[in-house]
Amino acid sequence: MMKEGFVKGILGILLLFFVLKSCVNCTSGGNRYSNTQPAVSEVSELTKLVRKYKDEKNFSIILYDMDSKNSESSNATYLQQYQVVVEKPDTVTAEVTEWYKVSPQMFNKHINDLGMEIISKKDGVLHQEAAPAGYTNYVGNPQYGHWVNRSGGSFWEFYGKYAFMSSMFNMMTYPARRAYWNDYHTNYYGRGSYYGPRGRTVYGTSTYKSTSTTGTSKRWSSKPSTFKSKVRNQVARSAAASKSKSYSSGSRYGSNKTTRSSSRSSSGSSYRSRSGGFGK
């Protein structure tokens, strides 16, 4: 009887050993499987901003600045900063966001759009075409200014209480010409991005030079051309090599209203009047 009990004890120990080993293998196998699964798609900061202002009828998101860290290494970091301009019933507010880390796809998608609207909403309709800042909601809107003739051409001029918009939209350097505005609204608005007439590049990164709201030079504008060229090449390779589609050129930022897609797509500082906004 003692011998039989001893044998049963040995068999029990062996059985327990195999059970535990099987559990370890299952767990290990499960970990290997989970590690091969794609990560949950990251929600872009632009998507978050659109959702944040989804109840606003009119707003514009401008690519305010951009930068890159360790661009020559595999650990390159790409950064974007935005300016959100919101039209209220009796005021217009503008806020510069903090710096956001973005994917290579997102950075590459808007690398030519510095200083431009990259998302805008007009009368509840969301647009994803890149356009000169202010062209969607403010330039050409008689509520904010009017066209004036000078130097042989017609240019947009904001009313005195909205004069800050000329600086905010970089129109002190690149005045809004009526011919360009007409070209945009006739041939590009709701259809595709606009960088200038007849294929010319008048607006965007390659021609943009400006300072921040604090008077300091913006990061991208202050970088040497060699740096910009390296970043362009690196981010283009990274974007092409990536299998992620979270920030593909066909991505949509989402809205509870009709959306029109383009063929391309905090510092806490803000512009406000003494009464809390720029009154109309």
C-alpha positions in Angstrom: 0.0 0.0 0.0 2.8 2.4 0.8 4.5 1.6 -2.5 1.3 2.2 -4.4 0.8 5.5 -2.6 4.4 6.5 -3.4 3.8 5.8 -7.1 0.6 7.8 -7.1 2.4 10.7 -5.5 5.2 10.6 -8.2 2.6 10.5 -10.9 0.7 13.4 -9.4 3.9 15.5 -9.3 4.7 14.7 -12.9 1.1 15.6 -14.0 1.4 18.9 -12.1 4.7 19.7 -13.8 3.3 19.1 -17.3 0.2 21.2 -16.5 2.3 24.1 -15.3 4.6 23.8 -18.3 1.7 23.9 -20.7 0.3 27.0 -19.0 3.7 28.8 -19.3 3.8 27.9 -23.0 0.3 29.2 -23.5 1.2 32.4 -21.8 4.4 32.8 -23.7 2.7 32.0 -27.0 0.0 34.5 -26.2 2.6 37.2 -25.5 4.3 36.5 -28.8 1.0 36.7 -30.6 0.0 40.0 -29.0 3.4 41.5 -29.8 2.8 40.9 -33.5 -0.5 42.8 -33.5 -0.6 46.3 -35.0 -0.8 49.1 -32.4 -4.2 50.9 -32.1 -4.2 53.8 -34.6 -3.3 57.0 -32.9 -5.8 59.8 -33.2 -4.0 62.8 -34.7 -3.9 66.1 -33.0 -5.7 67.7 -35.9 -8.6 65.3 -35.4 -8.7 66.2 -31.8 -8.8 69.9 -32.6 -11.6 69.4 -35.1 -13.6 67.5 -32.5 -12.9 70.2 -29.9 -14.4 72.8 -32.2 -17.1 70.6 -33.8 -19.9 72.8 -32.5 -18.4 76.0 -34.1 -19.9 77.0 -37.4 -16.7 78.7 -38.7 -13.1 78.2 -37.8 -9.7 77.8 -39.4 -6.6 75.7 -38.4 -3.4 77.2 -39.6 0.0 75.4 -39.7 1.8 77.9 -37.5 5.2 76.3 -37.2 7.0 73.0 -37.6 10.3 71.4 -36.5 12.2 68.1 -36.3 14.5 66.6 -33.8 17.2 63.9 -34.5 16.1 64.0 -38.1 19.1 62.0 -39.3 18.5 59.1 -37.0 15.9 56.3 -36.9 14.5 58.1 -33.8 13.6 61.3 -35.6 10.8 63.3 -34.0 8.5 65.5 -36.1 6.6 68.4 -34.5 3.9 70.7 -35.6 2.3 73.8 -34.0 -1.1 75.2 -35.0 -3.1 78.4 -34.7 -6.8 78.0 -34.4 -9.0 81.0 -35.4 -12.6 80.8 -34.3 -15.4 83.1 -35.4 -17.9 83.8 -32.6 -21.2 85.8 -32.9 -19.5 88.9 -31.5 -15.8 88.2 -31.5 -12.9 86.4 -33.3 -10.4 84.5 -31.2 -7.1 83.1 -32.2 -5.0 80.7 -30.1 -1.6 79.2 -30.8 -1.4 75.6 -29.6 1.4 73.8 -27.9 3.9 71.7 -30.0 2.5 68.4 -31.0 4.5 65.3 -32.0 3.1 64.0 -35.3 3.7 61.0 -37.5 6.1 61.2 -40.5 3.0 60.9 -42.7 1.3 63.9 -41.2 4.5 66.0 -41.3 5.2 65.0 -44.9 1.6 65.7 -45.9 1.7 69.3 -44.8 5.4 70.1 -45.3 4.6 72.6 -48.0 1.8 74.3 -46.0 3.5 76.5 -43.5 1.5 79.6 -42.7 -1.5 78.2 -44.6 -5.0 77.0 -43.5 -4.8 73.2 -43.5 -8.3 72.7 -42.2 -11.2 75.2 -42.3 -14.9 75.1 -41.6 -17.3 77.5 -43.3 -21.1 77.5 -42.6 -20.8 74.1 -41.0 -18.9 72.5 -43.9 -15.4 71.1 -43.2 -12.6 71.6 -45.8 -9.2 69.9 -45.9 -7.7 71.8 -48.8 -4.6 73.9 -48.0 -5.3 77.6 -48.7 -3.8 81.0 -47.9 -4.6 81.9 -44.3 -7.8 83.8 -44.0 -9.1 83.1 -47.5 -11.9 80.8 -46.4 -13.7 82.9 -43.8 -12.3 86.4 -43.7 -10.8 87.7 -46.9 -13.6 88.8 -49.2 -16.1 88.9 -46.3 -17.6 92.4 -46.1 -18.1 91.9 -42.4 -14.4 92.3 -41.9 -13.1 94.5 -44.6 -13.2 95.6 -48.2 -11.2 95.6 -51.5 -9.2 98.7 -52.2 -7.3 99.7 -55.4 -3.7 100.6 -55.1 -0.5 100.2 -57.1 -2.4 99.1 -60.1 -4.2 96.2 -58.4 -7.0 95.4 -56.0 -6.1 94.3 -52.5 -8.0 93.2 -49.4 -7.9 95.6 -46.4 -9.4 94.8 -43.0 -11.4 97.3 -41.1 -9.5 99.1 -38.3 -10.7 96.8 -35.5 -9.7 93.8 -37.5 -6.3 95.1 -38.6 -4.6 92.5 -36.4 -5.7 89.9 -39.0 -3.3 91.3 -41.6 -0.4 90.5 -39.3 -1.9 87.2 -38.1 -2.4 86.0 -41.7 1.0 87.3 -42.8 -0.6 89.7 -45.2 1.9 92.4 -44.4 4.4 90.4 -46.4 2.0 88.8 -48.9 -1.1 91.1 -49.4 -4.3 89.4 -50.5 -4.7 90.2 -54.1 -8.3 90.1 -55.5 -7.1 88.3 -58.6 -5.6 85.5 -56.5 -8.7 85.3 -54.2 -11.0 85.1 -57.2 -8.8 82.3 -58.7 -8.9 80.3 -55.5 -12.7 80.6 -55.0 -13.5 80.0 -58.7 -11.1 77.1 -59.4 -9.9 75.6 -56.2 -12.3 76.2 -53.3 -13.7 72.8 -52.2 -11.6 71.0 -54.9 -7.9 71.3 -54.1 -5.1 73.1 -52.4 -4.1 76.5 -53.7 -0.5 77.8 -53.7 -0.8 80.6 -56.3 -2.1 81.4 -59.8 -1.2 79.4 -62.9 0.8 76.8 -60.9 3.1 79.4 -59.3 4.1 78.9 -55.7 3.2 82.2 -54.0 2.0 80.8 -50.7 3.3 78.0 -48.4 6.5 76.8 -46.8 9.0 77.8 -49.6 8.0 81.4 -49.6 6.9 81.8 -46.0 8.9 84.1 -43.7 7.5 85.4 -40.5 7.9 85.7 -36.7 5.8 84.4 -33.9 3.2 86.4 -32.0 6.0 87.2 -29.4 8.2 88.7 -32.1 10.7 85.8 -32.1 11.6 83.9 -35.3 9.6 80.8 -36.0 11.6 77.6 -35.7 11.3 76.4 -39.3 11.9 79.8 -40.9 15.1 80.2 -38.8 16.6 76.8 -39.8 19.3 76.7 -42.5 18.4 75.3 -45.9 20.6 72.3 -45.4 18.6 71.3 -42.3 15.3 71.7 -44.2 16.5 69.6 -47.1 17.7 66.8 -44.8 14.3 66.8 -43.0 12.4 66.7 -46.3 14.4 63.7 -47.5 14.2 61.8 -44.2 10.5 62.4 -43.6 9.7 61.4 -47.2 11.5 58.1 -46.8 9.9 57.5 -43.5 6.4 58.2 -44.8 6.9 56.0 -47.8 8.3 53.1 -45.7 5.6 53.2 -43.1 2.7 50.8 -43.4 0.5 52.9 -41.1 -2.5 54.4 -42.7 -3.5 56.5 -39.7 -2.3 59.7 -41.4 -2.5 58.8 -45.1 -3.2 61.5 -47.6 -6.8 60.3 -47.8 -7.4 60.5 -44.1 -10.4 62.5 -43.0 -10.5 64.5 -39.8 -14.2 63.9 -39.2 -17.2 66.1 -38.7 -20.8 65.9 -38.1 -21.3 68.0 -41.2 -20.5 67.5 -44.9 -16.8 67.2 -45.5 -14.9 68.0 -48.6 -11.5 66.5 -49.1 -8.5 68.0 -50.8 -6.2 66.5 -53.3 -3.5 67.4 -50.7 -4.0 68.4 -47.6 0.1 75.7 -26.3 1.8 78.3 -25.9 -1.6 79.4 -24.7 -1.1 82.8 -26.4 -4.1 84.3 -28.1 -5.3 87.5 -29.7 -8.1 89.1 -27.7 -9.4 92.6 -27.2 -9.7 94.2 -23.8 -13.3 93.1 -23.7 -12.3 89.5 -24.3 -12.3 89.4 -28.0 -12.4 91.5 -31.2 -15.9 92.7 -31.3 -17.8 93.1 -34.5 
